[in-house]
Amino acid sequence: MISQFKLTYLTVFIIFFSILFFSEKSDDQKNELTSFENENILTDEITPYCNGVDFNQYEKQKFSDIVNMSVEINDSNAWYINLIKSGISGEFFIEDKYKTKFNSIVTVIFKDFTCSFKADVRIHGDWMDHLDLKNLVSSMDVKLKEGNILGITKFKLFLPTTREYDNEIFITSLLEELGFISPRSAYVDVNINSYYQGIFIFQEKASKEMIEYFNYREGPIIEVNERYWWNTDSGEPTSEKNSEVMIFGRVQNEYWAKRSEQNLFISLKALEKFNKSMFYSYDFDRQMNYEILNTNQERIYAFDAALLATRSIHAMTNHNRIFYYDNISENFEPIYYDGFSTFLDKEASVPTAFNYQISQGLIDSAKRMLQEVELSASDFQLLLLDKNLTMSVDEVKLNLGKFKNNLETITTKKPSEVNYINYIENIDKIWIQESAEFDFYDPLNEIYLNCNINQTFKCLNEELEGQDLIFERENTLGISLDSMKNPNHSYQTEEIFKYSFGNNELTAINNPSVEIDEINKTISVNFTKSNQKILVRGQNIQDYWNFDLNSNLDENQINTNQDFNSLTGCISFYESNLLLESITFENSFCEDSVNIIRSKGKINNIRIKASHSDALDIDFSEIIISNLSIENAGNDCLDLSGGFYKIDSVITNNCGDKSVSVGENSTLYIDNLLSNNSTTGIAVKDSSFTSIKNFKGENNQTCFLLYRKKQEFGPSYLKVSNNECIINSSYIQEGSIYEKD
């Protein structure tokens, strides 16, 4: 017999479809691109953003400029049938079988223009609060197949009640201001299938775009696999037979892991560390062993302090933990997700977090945050207004003060001794399905183990039929069973040597020849093997040092593949403050001769000659260079991404591709640019701005290119005060702007 509950919603369903008119939308969306003589050079171009919206319009947009967003699902009949079935299924939670993707059109009406994008849309959420059957609407997961919304291509549309309304926007904004990876979130007015109109919380998903927005290179994103969390024998989620349910990690962005053997190894290494941090914790289900995650736990404790001080303790349980793994530093960066906070609704107080032990590390991090963080209430109010959250300056002051008071409370807590538990003890406390099997895969030695965890890892050595199965089976724990049994084990794929200079340190990988002259402040490096690298990480070099590098490798010895340390440069400066006199490099064999990442500073002179691929690559940095000279590069001479750069003089000759390549929302100022004998003088791509006072070019196939390469970016801008590039061949994609004085 059908229950009265189901009859009610079946009646609603029938009435709804008897009165609703569904209109068909065209899937065609075409942009005609302007051609030019050397169009074969543009092998990486994609269509203009939103039918040619120009750079000035694109760059000034904020969430507060979105008047309305609409989601039109192509087969809306099937969408509503699926939505209602999920709501009357009789389960406590939304089953995965109802999270089917539907082809849709997402239209965004900004104040100045309107854009429509093809998208995949599905129901989002675990619990039934993500469904509103009265209004036939749900929280949604959206993936744009083209275009972006404020640089975002993957996002959720939450019913506000599922994220405690204003709390979510306030806290995601606060965490971002504190420097933590936090999803951009805002209120947006959304129309669903021309039937429902209401306010949703727009929130970007943890993805490549989010990681790069916070100035990190793309890498593994690790979260909990809730495979057994929801699918227990009893049907009751989260627990079975009075025991916690087995949870373990998964690589969220497995597409990145599959790109190369190096990526796969790095992803599995991160996954194994994540799982070990739970297996060796004091509460397998709710807390992690930070000593395994990071050599320096300060960053994670600071994140925890911020979560406690904002009452976001729901984000502190393991099944809501998400991390980005930074392979260069070998540390995990926490990503905020689902704090379910009531911070704005409560008086100042610090809640008790599920069996969370107050450590000295947490207390010290709260003290540092109080000393170092100073937020302007008026500036923060404007940030909230940009996200459509209205709050007076006095209200902002009150809530920021409450946050500080809660941090103060944390500093007064009595620390407890954190005693981590052996993995065997933890396994004995959790419920695991008897049929559950788990995998380990070592891609370097091609060793695949299939294990029964209930028998304390009784394993069989099997042959893996295709590496895709590592992720399709959704039960991989890491690389090595022996490593899993040893909490202190780490993977060392290269020989590491440390050298001191001044008050700083550099790391030599696989033993290149290093000579340090403290008197003349010169570091000389000679590379004799293609796997040798130099890494300068986390240093404060302020004494005008000189770096003089060369190699004697011939073409047959060159291997430009990324190594297992995620280093593309023969020498890489990472997260450093630099005041250097010079960098010189001759006969480079790496993907990048010199790579500067997440760094700041000034370099007086850089001279690079004979690079196998790119000569100078700078990512997510703020760098000033006085004189830059590059000759004979196999690919780009200068490649800039995601930062702010100023160069007095650039001289390039014989660049295999671009003399200067500017991309991924970069800003570049050049006083004098001389580009000779290269494919392209300068390319400005993907929401970047470049201003050149004097531009001279001879024997280049193309003077300049302005276009869009990546989906998450828009048009670009190039200004040249004095353009003396001789060949008259350039390309300006619709929407990008070229200005000449």
C-alpha positions, -999 to 999 in steps of 0.1 A, spaced: 0 0 0 13 34 -9 18 57 21 -2 89 25 32 108 22 39 93 -11 4 99 -24 6 135 -15 38 141 -35 26 120 -64 -5 142 -66 18 173 -65 38 157 -93 8 151 -116 -7 186 -110 27 202 -116 33 186 -150 -3 192 -161 2 230 -158 39 235 -165 49 244 -200 84 234 -210 102 252 -238 131 238 -258 164 257 -258 189 256 -286 222 239 -278 240 258 -305 263 286 -293 287 297 -320 315 322 -321 332 332 -353 369 337 -348 388 362 -368 416 346 -389 450 360 -397 480 350 -418 497 328 -392 466 312 -377 485 279 -374 504 295 -345 472 296 -325 469 259 -316 457 265 -281 430 291 -286 394 285 -274 363 306 -282 359 342 -269 342 345 -236 305 350 -237 303 360 -274 330 386 -271 324 404 -238 354 427 -236 382 428 -210 370 459 -192 335 445 -187 348 411 -177 374 423 -152 351 445 -131 324 419 -124 316 408 -89 289 386 -73 270 418 -66 268 424 -103 248 392 -109 212 403 -113 199 368 -118 210 333 -127 188 307 -144 192 270 -147 172 254 -176 174 216 -176 170 202 -211 149 172 -200 132 189 -171 105 162 -170 131 136 -161 147 160 -137 115 164 -116 107 127 -117 142 120 -104 139 147 -77 106 135 -64 117 98 -64 147 108 -43 125 125 -18 100 97 -14 125 69 -14 120 62 23 157 66 30 172 90 55 196 103 29 198 110 -8 210 79 -26 237 81 -52 215 67 -79 195 99 -79 225 121 -84 224 117 -122 238 145 -144 214 164 -166 224 185 -196 214 221 -189 219 257 -199 230 281 -172 223 318 -180 239 346 -159 224 381 -162 250 406 -151 243 443 -149 261 450 -182 257 418 -202 242 383 -202 260 349 -208 247 314 -214 267 283 -209 262 246 -214 264 227 -181 259 194 -163 236 197 -133 227 171 -106 211 169 -72 236 177 -44 236 166 -8 237 138 16 207 144 39 171 152 29 174 189 40 189 194 5 155 186 -10 125 210 -9 97 189 -23 71 216 -15 88 238 -41 102 210 -62 138 223 -58 171 210 -44 207 219 -37 225 214 -70 260 205 -82 269 224 -114 297 219 -139 300 244 -167 311 228 -200 321 261 -214 327 296 -200 330 306 -164 312 327 -137 338 350 -121 365 325 -130 346 295 -115 336 265 -136 324 241 -109 301 251 -81 273 242 -58 240 260 -55 230 254 -19 195 258 -4 206 284 22 191 265 52 217 237 45 246 261 52 231 282 80 224 312 57 247 343 64 271 322 85 285 304 55 293 335 35 307 354 65 330 325 75 342 315 40 351 352 35 368 354 69 389 323 63 400 336 29 411 369 45 431 348 70 449 332 41 433 297 42 419 280 11 382 287 13 356 285 -15 343 317 -29 307 320 -18 278 344 -23 241 348 -23 226 346 -58 191 349 -71 184 318 -92 155 307 -114 150 270 -120 133 259 -152 112 291 -152 93 276 -123 110 284 -91 127 316 -82 147 320 -50 180 328 -32 207 302 -32 243 301 -18 266 299 -48 299 282 -37 328 270 -58 339 234 -55 374 223 -45 391 221 -79 420 232 -99 405 267 -103 402 271 -65 438 259 -58 453 282 -84 432 311 -72 451 307 -39 484 307 -59 492 270 -57 501 248 -86 476 221 -95 481 190 -74 463 163 -55 431 171 -37 424 145 -10 390 140 7 373 112 26 357 84 6 323 78 23 317 46 4 310 25 35 298 55 56 264 54 39 262 18 27 261 -2 59 245 -36 63 217 -22 85 210 7 61 216 32 89 243 56 78 275 64 98 275 35 123 270 -2 125 268 -26 155 276 3 179 309 9 160 321 37 138 322 29 101 354 26 81 363 57 63 394 63 41 407 88 16 402 93 -21 419 114 -47 392 139 -57 409 151 -89 419 117 -103 421 132 -138 453 150 -126 468 118 -112 463 100 -145 482 125 -166 517 110 -158 535 84 -138 549 112 -117 514 126 -109 501 91 -101 530 85 -76 525 119 -60 488 114 -57 491 79 -42 518 92 -18 495 120 -6 466 95 -3 487 72 18 497 100 42 461 111 45 450 75 54 479 70 78 469 102 96 435 86 104 448 51 110 473 64 136 450 91 152 434 89 186 400 89 171 399 72 137 365 87 127 369 123 140 405 134 142 438 130 124 474 126 133 489 159 122 525 147 128 520 124 98 504 150 77 529 178 81 564 182 95 553 216 108 517 213 121 513 251 127 493 256 96 467 230 104 464 240 140 459 276 129 431 264 107 416 244 135 418 275 158 399 295 132 372 268 129 368 266 166 366 304 170 339 306 143 320 276 157 326 257 124 333 224 142 313 204 116 343 210 93 367 194 118 354 159 116 373 136 92 345 130 68 344 167 60 381 172 58 396 182 24 432 189 18 454 201 -10 488 183 -11 517 206 -18 543 182 -31 572 207 -31 569 214 6 554 179 13 527 195 34 489 194 34 469 227 31 435 224 46 404 234 26 373 247 43 341 227 36 308 225 54 314 241 88 276 244 95 283 272 118 260 292 140 287 318 148 266 349 139 237 337 160 256 330 192 274 349 219 311 347 220 320 311 230 341 282 219 322 249 213 334 215 222 345 197 190 338 159 188 366 144 209 391 170 198 420 172 222 433 208 229 470 206 222 498 231 228 501 235 190 465 247 188 470 272 217 502 286 202 485 290 167 457 309 183 482 332 200 500 339 167 468 346 149 459 372 176 493 389 172 495 389 134 459 393 121 444 428 119 412 430 99 395 463 89 358 462 96 350 486 68 370 467 43 354 434 54 320 449 51 326 459 15 338 423 8 306 410 22 285 434 2 303 422 -29 289 388 -20 254 401 -15 255 398 23 244 431 39 259 438 73 265 472 89 301 482 99 291 480 136 278 444 131 310 435 113 330 450 142 309 430 167 315 397 149 352 402 143 355 411 179 337 379 188 361 360 167 390 375 185 374 368 219 370 332 210 407 330 200 415 345 233 395 318 250 414 291 231 447 305 244 435 301 280 426 264 276 447 238 294 465 216 269 461 179 270 487 153 260 479 139 226 484 102 225 481 87 191 470 50 187 485 22 167 466 14 135 457 -21 147 439 -7 178 420 17 155 410 -11 131 396 -31 160 373 -2 169 357 3 135 331 -16 115 342 -29 81 321 -50 58 335 -86 57 338 -85 19 357 -52 19 390 -53 1 416 -26 -2 444 -19 -26 480 -7 -26 498 2 -58 534 11 -64 536 26 -99 574 27 -99 578 -10 -93 544 -20 -106 535 -39 -75 497 -43 -68 484 -57 -36 448 -66 -29 441 -69 9 415 -79 34 417 -54 62 396 -75 86 424 -100 86 449 -72 95 459 -67 59 461 -102 46 471 -94 10 476 -111 -24 501 -98 -50 481 -96 -82 485 -82 -116 467 -49 -122 448 -48 -155 451 -11 -163 460 17 -140 425 32 -143 413 4 -119 432 21 -91 405 47 -90 375 28 -104 376 4 -75 375 33 -51 394 14 -24 431 23 -28 448 32 5 483 41 -9 515 28 -24 529 3 1 515 -19 28 548 -18 46 547 20 46 511 19 60 524 -2 89 551 23 96 539 58 107 574 73 102 580 60 67 585 85 39 593 81 2 627 93 -9 630 90 -47 662 111 -50 694 119 -32 692 151 -12 721 173 -2 718 206 18 741 236 15 742 268 36 750 302 22 748 333 43 718 328 66 701 307 40 700 271 27 695 254 -7 687 218 -15 707 200 -42 689 170 -57 709 141 -70 742 158 -63 750 185 -89 783 202 -83 778 232 -60 804 257 -50 797 286 -26 819 317 -25 808 336 6 831 366 -1 819 373 -36 784 361 -27 783 337 -57 768 302 -59 781 282 -89 763 250 -100 772 225 -127 747 199 -137 761 166 -151 729 145 -151 694 152 -163 678 143 -129 697 169 -110 680 200 -96 684 229 -72 656 240 -49 657 272 -28 626 271 -6 613 293 22 644 315 23 649 352 29 678 361 6 686 398 10 723 401 3 725 404 -35 738 369 -42 747 357 -77 736 323 -90 758 310 -119 745 278 -134 755 256 -164 754 221 -177 774 200 -201 746 176 -211 742 169 -248 708 165 -265 707 127 -260 709 131 -222 681 155 -218 649 145 -201 624 174 -195 597 153 -177 586 167 -143 604 149 -115 588 133 -84 594 166 -65 571 185 -88 600 207 -99 601 218 -135 630 241 -132 667 232 -131 667 258 -103 635 266 -85 629 294 -60 598 285 -39 580 307 -13 611 329 -9 619 366 -5 646 375 -30 670 404 -34 695 390 -59 722 406 -80 721 381 -108 710 347 -122 730 333 -152 724 300 -169 739 284 -200 729 252 -216 698 242 -196 682 208 -201 650 212 -180 614 221 -188 622 255 -173 658 268 -169 648 290 -140 614 287 -122 602 312 -95 571 301 -76 550 319 -49 579 343 -42 585 380 -39 614 403 -45 638 420 -70 665 406 -92 689 430 -109 701 409 -138 690 376 -154 708 362 -184 699 328 -198 714 312 -230 706 279 -247 675 265 -230 661 232 -241 626 244 -234 613 275 -215 640 298 -202 624 318 -173 591 307 -159 575 327 -130 543 316 -113 521 332 -86 548 357 -77 555 394 -73 589 400 -90 608 431 -102 636 426 -127 660 453 -140 676 436 -169 665 403 -186 684 388 -215 674 354 -231 688 338 -262 681 305 -279 652 289 -260 635 258 -274 600 271 -264 591 304 -246 618 328 -235 597 343 -207 566 327 -193 546 345 -166 515 332 -148 492 344 -120 512 373 -105 525 409 -107 557 416 -126 577 447 -136 607 445 -159 628 475 -170 645 458 -200 637 426 -219 659 414 -248 651 381 -264 665 363 -295 657 330 -311 627 319 -289 612 288 -303 577 300 -295 569 332 -276 594 358 -266 571 368 -238 540 348 -227 517 364 -201 488 343 -188 464 333 -160 454 367 -147 489 382 -146 498 419 -146 530 429 -164 548 462 -170 578 464 -193 597 496 -201 616 483 -231 610 450 -250 632 439 -279 622 406 -295 641 391 -325 638 359 -345 610 343 -326 576 329 -335 557 355 -315 569 387 -299 544 387 -270 512 367 -262 488 380 -236 462 354 -226 436 345 -201 425 377 -182 460 392 -182 470 428 -185 503 440 -201 516 475 -206 548 481 -227 564 515 -232 586 506 -261 583 475 -282 607 466 -310 607 434 -330 625 420 -360 621 387 -379 592 375 -357 564 356 -374 539 375 -353 542 407 -333 515 400 -306 486 377 -298 457 384 -276 434 354 -269 418 330 -245 434 296 -238 417 283 -206 380 280 -197 383 296 -163 396 329 -177 384 357 -200 398 382 -225 431 401 -221 445 436 -225 477 449 -241 488 485 -242 519 496 -262 529 532 -261 555 529 -289 552 499 -312 581 494 -336 575 457 -343 583 455 -380 561 426 -393 525 437 -394 509 404 -383 491 402 -350 459 387 -337 433 402 -313 405 378 -303 371 393 -299 368 407 -264 405 413 -259 417 449 -262 449 463 -278 456 500 -271 483 520 -287 492 556 -277 
